[in-house]
Every structure is written in C-alpha cells, then in structure tokens.
Amino acid sequence: MHNLVTFIVFILFVAIFGDVGEFTRLLGGILIIGIPAAVLFWIFTSVSSSVSLEYEPIRQAKREAVLTRCKPVIEAYAPELLRKRRQFLVDRGYGIKNTKRWDEEKAFFLQNVVAQQVREAYIEIGATDLSAYIESVLDGFKCATPTAPKANSPIAYEQYCGDLLIKAGWQVSSTPCTGDQGADIIAKKYGRVVVIQCKQYSRPVGNKAVQEANAARLHYGADAAVVVSNMTYTRSAQELAGTTNVLLLHHEQLPKL
C-alpha cells in the first residue's frame, strides 16, 4: 500500500512537471533550502530554550524582590483588608462563597494602592498572582491578630472591645447590664469622654444602635458617640449617623480611635 501511494505521488509530479529531470531538480532545490533551514530552526530553538532556562532564576529572583516590596504595603492596610474580606465574602450555603465584591475590592486596592507604590508589580507579578499574594499576607496577619469572640456572646464582645481600647491607651469602664442608657463602654483619653455601643451581629446594624449611642452621649455628657460592630451598617444607619455625628466603626478600627 505504501509503495502504491509513493508511485502515485511520483506519477503526479511527473505529470505536473513534465519529466523526471524537472522533478529531480525541484526536489534538490527543496533539500538545498530545507535542510539548512531545519538546522537553523533547531539551533535557534535550542539556544532559546537554553537562554530561557538560564534566565529563569533571574526572573524568579526579581519576582521575589517585587513581592518583598509589596508585602509592607499590604500589611499597612491589613486590618482594613481583613475587615472588608469578612464583610464582602458572602456565604451562599452548600460550601459556596460569593467572592465577587471581595475580588473587586482587591483589584481596586492593587490598582490604587499597591501599583502606585510598587510600579513594576503588575508587570513582574501579574494581577492573578498579586491577588493570591494578598490572601497569603492576610492569612499570616490574621494568625498573629487576636480574634473576636464567637457570635451570641455580647458580654464577651464588650470585654473584647474594651481590651482593644485599653491597649490603645484609653481608660475604660463598663456600664451596668441594665439601665446603661445606650452605652456599653465609657472610654476616656486626653480629657475626652466617648460612649460606645457594642453590637455583635450576624446582620448589618440598623438605626436603633445609632439612636441609642446618640442618646447615651447626651445622657453622659460625652464628647463623642460610637457604635462598634463586627458587621457593616445599613444605609439608613449610615445616614442617621451622618446627621447625628455618631461614629460607625468595625472593632478592628478601635485601636485607631
């Protein structure tokens, strides 16, 4: 069968080019040009592969250097990033999490913070690897940071918030469990008095907490009122807080109060 195919191809070439001599000359020309071209191609690919292998350690070292410069930038905003990761990662059940808002937040942070301070970050690392690196840095930072008590433990949460304030230099006193007039913690520093309403929720905090904090400020004659929570705040709560000058914080922001 193979010999038959070869014979047919030979007959076709003879029919096209007229005689065997013309076919032989064409075949010789192809070989004269093709063999050197094949050799040159083999040399080029071999050299390129060798150069690529030699360059790989240099490229890897450059990536590591860029990541080393990115790390302190990420760590400087780690508390805020961790807070937003908890807020924006939505558990849809069935072991599935909606990461859309968190992915958008990471992209915004990379473009407007990291890339502004480490300009070659996107070129050397790429957006996907940078996003994964943020997760790695935050996971390490989280392990070194005290965590809030589990939900449904309001007294423990108040104590946790009080400890954060004490570490930040505030003098802290807790109000009675009943009759607290909207203040769970009264904090003093540099002659200023702040009343704090602590809300450990599994849903966004609404207007009522803002109203309680504002009433507590009036009752205790405090300089400022704060609502602190592990969750976000509803839009109406944010609007009311804006008109009443009540601060809405996540507990990770307390050390900077």
FITOR-103701 format. One line per field, with one value per residue: residue in one letter; x, y, z of N, C-alpha, C in turn. Coordinates in steps of 0.02 Angstrom, whole numbers, plus 50000, padded with zeros to 5 digits. Each point is the difference from the previous one (the first is absolute). Layout:
// FITOR-103701
residuo	A	...
nX	X	...
nY	Y	...
nZ	Z	...
caX	X	...
caY	Y	...
caZ	Z	...
cX	X	...
cY	Y	...
cZ	Z	...
//
This chain:
// FITOR-103701
residuo	M	H	N	L	V	T	F	I	V	F	I	L	F	V	A	I	F	G	D	V	G	E	F	T	R	L	L	G	G	I	L	I	I	G	I	P	A	A	V	L	F	W	I	F	T	S	V	S	S	S	V	S	L	E	Y	E	P	I	R	Q	A	K	R	E	A	V	L	T	R	C	K	P	V	I	E	A	Y	A	P	E	L	L	R	K	R	R	Q	F	L	V	D	R	G	Y	G	I	K	N	T	K	R	W	D	E	E	K	A	F	F	L	Q	N	V	V	A	Q	Q	V	R	E	A	Y	I	E	I	G	A	T	D	L	S	A	Y	I	E	S	V	L	D	G	F	K	C	A	T	P	T	A	P	K	A	N	S	P	I	A	Y	E	Q	Y	C	G	D	L	L	I	K	A	G	W	Q	V	S	S	T	P	C	T	G	D	Q	G	A	D	I	I	A	K	K	Y	G	R	V	V	V	I	Q	C	K	Q	Y	S	R	P	V	G	N	K	A	V	Q	E	A	N	A	A	R	L	H	Y	G	A	D	A	A	V	V	V	S	N	M	T	Y	T	R	S	A	Q	E	L	A	G	T	T	N	V	L	L	L	H	H	E	Q	L	P	K	L
nX	50042	50053	50022	49937	49994	50059	49979	49940	50032	50042	49947	49969	50057	50008	49935	50014	50058	49968	50051	50037	50034	49944	49970	50053	50000	49934	50004	50050	49962	49949	50039	50025	49938	49966	50053	50031	49940	49995	50063	49989	49943	50033	50049	49954	49962	50056	50023	49939	49996	50063	49988	49941	50033	50048	49949	49972	50060	50022	49955	50013	50065	49987	49963	50046	50043	49960	49990	50065	50001	49962	50035	50047	49990	49998	50055	50019	49967	50038	49997	50007	50051	50022	49986	50025	50051	49996	49998	50047	50031	49956	49981	49998	50035	49992	50035	49954	50051	49963	50050	49946	49967	50023	49987	49944	49993	50021	49963	49952	50012	50005	49948	49966	50023	49997	49965	49972	50011	49978	50027	50051	49956	49959	50055	50029	49943	49962	49941	50000	50066	49991	49944	50032	50048	49951	49969	50059	50011	49937	50009	50061	49974	49951	50047	50030	49936	49988	49961	49945	49965	49976	49959	49949	50052	49946	50000	50015	49954	49961	50016	49988	49946	49983	50020	49969	49951	50003	50010	49950	50000	49941	49969	49985	49935	49975	49944	49952	49987	49970	49961	50029	49937	50012	50036	50037	50037	50031	50029	50057	50019	50055	49963	50000	49934	50002	49937	50001	49964	50003	50006	49998	49995	49949	49979	49991	50034	49942	49946	49971	50053	49988	49936	50016	50047	49958	49952	50045	50017	49936	49985	50057	49974	50001	50063	49994	49965	50007	49985	50015	50018	49984	49944	49971	49983	49935	49974	49942	50035	50029	49941	49970	50050	49990	49935	50014	50047	49970	50056	50004	50020	50050	49997	50019	49953	49982	50053	49967	49954
nY	49940	49999	49945	49980	50025	49974	49946	50006	50016	49950	49962	50024	49995	49941	49987	50027	49972	49952	50000	49945	50026	50026	49943	49971	50047	49995	49933	50007	50045	49958	49948	50036	50021	49944	49965	50052	50009	49934	50000	50056	49972	49943	50034	50036	49945	49969	50052	50009	49933	50000	50053	49970	49942	50033	50028	49939	49982	50036	49973	49940	50016	50023	49945	49964	50037	49994	49935	50000	50038	49953	49956	50047	50009	49934	49988	50057	49967	49954	50040	50052	49970	49980	50061	50027	49958	50010	50064	49995	49954	49985	49970	49966	49966	49937	50035	50043	50037	50054	49998	50015	50020	49945	49965	50035	49988	49937	49997	50030	49960	49949	50023	50016	49945	49935	50005	50043	49952	49947	50044	49960	50008	50036	50033	49999	50017	50051	50018	49943	50002	50064	49983	49947	50045	50041	49947	49984	50064	50005	49941	50020	50057	49965	49955	50059	50004	50025	49949	50025	50003	49938	49995	50040	50041	50038	49968	49941	50018	50021	49944	49967	50037	49988	49937	50004	50031	49956	49954	50037	49989	49971	50041	49938	50015	49945	50006	50008	49936	50026	50040	49975	50015	49942	49997	49960	50048	50024	50033	50009	50055	50027	49983	49958	50004	49935	50000	49935	49989	49941	49982	49940	50011	49968	50063	50041	50047	50008	50038	49948	49967	50034	49989	49938	49997	50029	49960	49951	50028	50010	49938	49977	50044	49950	49998	49935	49975	49937	49973	49945	49968	49937	50036	50004	50058	50001	50013	49981	49950	49992	50008	49962	49958	50013	49997	49945	49996	49943	49978	49973	49953	49969	49945	49982	50047	49965	49962	50021	49984
nZ	50000	50043	49969	50003	50062	50014	49968	50032	50057	49985	49981	50055	50034	49971	50014	50060	50013	49970	50041	50005	49951	49977	50011	49971	49952	49996	50000	49956	49968	50007	49983	49949	49990	49997	49980	49968	49971	49991	49977	49964	49982	49991	49969	49966	49990	49985	49965	49970	49995	49978	49960	49981	49998	49967	49965	50005	50024	49948	49958	50028	49998	49939	49987	50031	49965	49947	50012	50012	49946	49972	50034	50013	49935	49988	50037	49970	49953	50031	50054	49959	49970	50060	50022	49945	50010	50066	49984	49954	50037	49954	50056	49943	50046	50018	50044	49976	49981	50005	49956	49965	50054	50029	49945	49997	50065	49991	49945	50036	50052	49958	49966	50054	50028	49988	49944	50043	50045	49967	49959	50012	50049	49961	49980	50060	50031	49980	49976	49966	49987	49984	49969	49976	49984	49983	49974	49974	49984	49979	49972	49983	49978	49974	49986	49986	49981	50061	50007	49972	50056	50009	49949	50014	50006	50012	50058	49972	49955	50048	50033	49944	49988	50064	49990	49942	50033	50048	49953	49980	50066	49989	50043	50017	49999	50025	49966	50045	50006	50054	49967	49945	49985	49972	50057	49963	49970	50053	49950	50034	49968	50027	50052	49950	49997	49989	49979	50015	49947	50031	49936	50028	49935	49971	50008	49949	50032	50032	49991	50029	49978	49943	50004	50019	49953	49959	50022	49996	49943	49987	50016	49973	49957	49958	49980	50000	49949	50017	49942	50033	49944	49995	49989	49942	49971	50016	49941	50026	50027	49941	49972	50047	49994	49935	50011	50036	49952	49987	50028	49940	50043	49970	50038	49939	49997	50053	49984	49945	50046
caX	49958	50045	50034	49951	49992	50062	49999	49950	50028	50052	49967	49970	50053	50023	49947	49999	50063	50018	50049	50032	50054	49972	49981	50062	50028	49958	50013	50066	49994	49966	50048	50053	49973	49966	50045	50030	49947	49983	50057	49998	49943	50019	50049	49965	49958	50043	50030	49947	49983	50056	49999	49942	50016	50049	49969	49948	50018	50001	49930	49971	50028	49969	49932	50004	50018	49940	49953	50026	49982	49927	49976	49985	49944	49939	49994	49979	49927	49974	49938	49944	49988	49969	49932	49961	49995	49946	49937	49983	49993	49932	49988	49936	49980	50024	50072	50015	50006	49999	50061	49999	50016	50067	50046	49999	50035	50071	50022	50004	50058	50061	50009	50004	50046	50062	50033	50024	50061	50047	49974	50012	49965	49958	50042	50040	49962	49935	49943	49977	50047	49998	49939	50014	50049	49963	49968	50053	50022	49945	49993	50054	49985	49942	50023	50036	49955	49946	49935	49942	49965	49949	49936	49953	50033	50005	50043	50069	50017	50013	50066	50050	50006	50032	50071	50031	50006	50051	50065	50011	50013	49939	49974	49936	49955	49939	49938	49960	49965	49934	50001	50063	49981	50026	50073	50029	50067	50018	50072	50028	50069	50018	49945	49940	49957	49966	49955	50004	49948	50030	49950	50025	49942	50011	49968	50018	49973	49951	49992	49990	50065	50022	49958	50021	50065	49989	49967	50050	50045	49965	49989	50063	50037	50063	50023	49987	49963	50024	49972	50052	49970	50037	49965	49991	49943	49951	50005	49963	50041	50055	49972	49985	50064	50028	49965	50007	50072	50018	50049	49985	50065	50011	50041	50071	50018	50004	50067	50016	49949
caY	50060	50058	50006	50025	50072	50032	49998	50048	50067	50009	50010	50067	50049	49996	50029	50073	50033	49980	49944	49982	50048	50060	49980	49990	50066	50031	49966	50021	50068	49997	49974	50049	50055	49974	49972	50054	50034	49957	50003	50065	49999	49958	50038	50057	49976	49974	50058	50035	49960	50005	50068	50004	49964	50039	50062	49985	50020	50074	50023	49982	50044	50066	49994	49998	50067	50042	49978	50025	50072	50005	49973	50051	50041	49962	49995	50065	50004	49934	50000	50021	49948	49943	50018	49999	49931	49969	50031	49993	49929	49981	49928	49984	49933	49944	50005	50046	50071	50050	50040	50055	50066	49998	50002	50069	50041	49986	50031	50073	50011	49988	50052	50067	50004	49962	50019	50068	50000	49953	50009	49942	49942	49967	49975	49943	49949	49987	50012	49938	49981	50052	49987	49942	50020	50038	49950	49969	50048	50010	49939	50003	50055	49979	49953	50037	50050	49972	49998	50017	49941	49974	50037	49986	50009	50073	50023	49986	50048	50064	49995	49999	50070	50038	49983	50035	50071	50004	49994	50062	50054	50027	49977	49971	49975	49970	50022	49942	49964	50031	50072	50030	50060	49997	49997	49939	50018	50071	50003	50066	50009	50070	50043	49991	49944	49969	49945	49950	49949	49941	49958	49941	49976	49958	50038	50070	50037	50050	50066	49999	50007	50070	50039	49985	50032	50072	50013	49991	50059	50054	49981	50001	50061	49978	50039	49963	49937	49950	49932	49954	49936	49954	50000	50064	50039	50013	50067	50048	50011	50045	50067	50027	50013	50061	50060	50004	49998	49938	49962	49930	49968	49928	49997	50004	50070	50029	50023	50064	50049
caZ	50000	50004	49935	49952	50012	49976	49927	49976	50010	49950	49936	50001	49991	49931	49958	50010	49980	49931	49997	50063	50012	50032	50068	50039	50015	50052	50063	50023	50026	50066	50049	50010	50042	50059	50051	50040	50039	50057	50047	50033	50046	50057	50040	50031	50055	50053	50034	50036	50059	50047	50028	50044	50062	50037	50024	50049	50069	50004	50000	50064	50051	49991	50027	50073	50022	49993	50052	50064	50004	50005	50064	50051	49976	50017	50073	50027	49995	50015	50039	49959	49949	50034	50017	49938	49977	50038	49983	49929	49982	50018	50002	49968	50020	49960	49994	49945	50019	49946	50009	49951	50030	50028	49943	49976	50050	49992	49937	50013	50044	49962	49950	50028	50057	49989	49937	50005	50041	49969	49932	49958	50029	49950	49946	50022	50036	49969	50045	50032	50053	50052	50039	50043	50050	50050	50043	50040	50051	50048	50041	50049	50046	50040	50051	50052	50027	50042	49966	50040	50025	49956	50001	50055	50064	50004	50056	49979	49947	50033	50032	49946	49977	50054	50000	49944	50019	50053	49967	49963	50047	50028	50064	49981	50052	49972	50031	50023	49946	49993	50013	49976	49962	49931	49997	50028	50024	50004	49993	50011	49978	49989	50023	49959	50019	49944	50017	49946	49996	49968	49968	49965	49963	49941	49946	50005	50058	49978	50031	50072	50034	49993	50046	50068	50012	50002	50065	50052	50000	50035	50070	50036	49985	49968	49943	49938	50005	49951	49996	49975	49984	49957	49936	49966	50024	49947	49972	50042	50060	49980	49990	50066	50033	49971	50026	50073	50015	50034	49961	49988	49993	50011	50061	49983	49996	50067	50020	49970	50021
cX	50043	50035	49953	49990	50061	50001	49951	50025	50053	49970	49970	50052	50026	49950	50000	50061	50027	50049	50032	50055	49977	49981	50061	50031	49960	50013	50067	49999	49968	50048	50054	49977	49974	50046	50034	49948	49982	50055	49999	49942	50016	50049	49966	49958	50042	50031	49948	49981	50054	50001	49943	50014	50050	49969	49950	50019	50002	49930	49967	50025	49970	49929	50000	50016	49940	49949	50022	49983	49924	49975	49986	49942	49934	49990	49977	49924	49967	49936	49939	49983	49967	49927	49956	49993	49943	49931	49977	49996	49932	49992	49931	49973	50029	50076	50023	50002	49999	50058	50001	50021	50070	50053	50005	50039	50076	50028	50008	50061	50065	50015	50014	50048	50066	50037	50026	50066	50053	49979	50010	49962	49960	50043	50035	49959	49935	49944	49979	50045	50002	49939	50010	50049	49967	49968	50051	50023	49946	49991	50054	49988	49944	50021	50034	49956	49947	49933	49944	49967	49946	49935	49956	50033	50011	50046	50073	50022	50015	50069	50056	50012	50035	50075	50037	50012	50054	50070	50017	50007	49938	49988	49928	49961	49937	49940	49962	49964	49930	50006	50063	49988	50033	50075	50023	50068	50005	50076	50025	50073	50011	49943	49936	49963	49962	49955	49996	49945	50029	49945	50033	49941	50021	49967	50022	49964	49955	49998	50000	50065	50026	49960	50021	50066	49993	49967	50050	50048	49967	49994	50064	50041	50067	50017	49984	49963	50022	49957	50055	49968	50048	49971	50000	49938	49952	50008	49965	50039	50058	49975	49984	50064	50031	49967	50008	50073	50019	50048	49978	50065	49994	50048	50076	50024	50008	50070	50020	49950	50033
cY	50062	50011	50027	50075	50037	50003	50051	50071	50015	50014	50069	50054	50000	50031	50076	50033	49974	49943	49991	50049	50063	49986	49992	50066	50036	49969	50019	50070	50003	49977	50050	50056	49972	49975	50054	50036	49960	50001	50066	50004	49961	50037	50056	49978	49974	50057	50036	49964	50006	50068	50007	49966	50039	50063	49987	50018	50075	50027	49986	50044	50070	50001	50002	50069	50047	49982	50024	50073	50009	49983	50055	50046	49965	49997	50065	50007	49934	50000	50019	49948	49939	50014	49996	49930	49965	50027	49982	49927	49975	49925	49985	49932	49948	50001	50048	50071	50044	50049	50063	50066	50001	50002	50071	50045	49989	50033	50076	50016	49992	50058	50068	50008	49965	50024	50071	50004	49952	49994	49939	49938	49962	49969	49936	49943	49982	50003	49937	49979	50051	49990	49942	50018	50041	49951	49969	50046	50009	49939	49999	50053	49981	49953	50034	50051	49968	50004	50016	49936	49978	50040	49976	50002	50075	50025	49989	50049	50069	50000	50002	50071	50043	49986	50035	50073	50009	49996	50063	50060	50033	49973	49978	49979	49974	50025	49938	49967	50027	50074	50033	50062	50003	49997	49935	50014	50076	50003	50072	50002	50073	50047	49994	49936	49975	49944	49953	49948	49941	49954	49944	49965	49951	50032	50073	50035	50056	50063	50000	50010	50071	50044	49990	50035	50076	50020	49993	50059	50058	49985	50007	50064	49986	50045	49966	49936	49954	49938	49957	49932	49957	49999	50069	50035	50012	50071	50052	50014	50047	50071	50033	50017	50064	50063	50008	49999	49941	49961	49927	49964	49924	49994	50003	50073	50033	50021	50068	50055	50061
cZ	50000	49933	49947	50007	49973	49924	49972	50007	49947	49931	49996	49989	49928	49953	50004	49970	49933	49995	50068	50017	50035	50072	50045	50019	50055	50068	50029	50028	50068	50054	50015	50047	50067	50055	50041	50044	50062	50052	50038	50050	50064	50045	50038	50060	50058	50040	50041	50064	50053	50034	50050	50067	50042	50030	50056	50072	50009	50004	50067	50056	49995	50027	50076	50028	49997	50054	50069	50010	50007	50071	50052	49980	50019	50075	50032	50000	50018	50043	49959	49947	50031	50015	49937	49972	50037	49979	49929	49976	50025	49996	49972	50021	49953	49992	49946	50026	49938	50012	49958	50031	50029	49944	49972	50047	49995	49938	50009	50042	49962	49953	50031	50059	49984	49938	50001	50038	49973	49927	49955	50023	49947	49945	50020	50029	49964	50051	50038	50058	50056	50045	50048	50055	50056	50050	50046	50056	50053	50045	50054	50052	50048	50056	50058	50036	50044	49964	50048	50025	49951	50009	50058	50068	50011	50055	49982	49946	50029	50034	49949	49974	50052	50003	49943	50016	50053	49970	49960	50046	50030	50070	49988	50062	49966	50038	50025	49942	49989	50017	49976	49958	49931	49994	50033	50032	50003	50000	50007	49980	49984	50018	49960	50022	49939	50025	49940	50008	49960	49973	49962	49966	49945	49939	50006	50057	49975	50041	50076	50038	49997	50048	50072	50016	50006	50067	50057	50004	50038	50075	50041	49988	49966	49941	49934	50015	49944	50003	49970	49989	49960	49930	49968	50028	49941	49975	50044	50064	49984	49991	50067	50038	49973	50028	50075	50023	50045	49956	49995	49984	50001	50058	49984	49992	50068	50020	49972	50019	50032
//
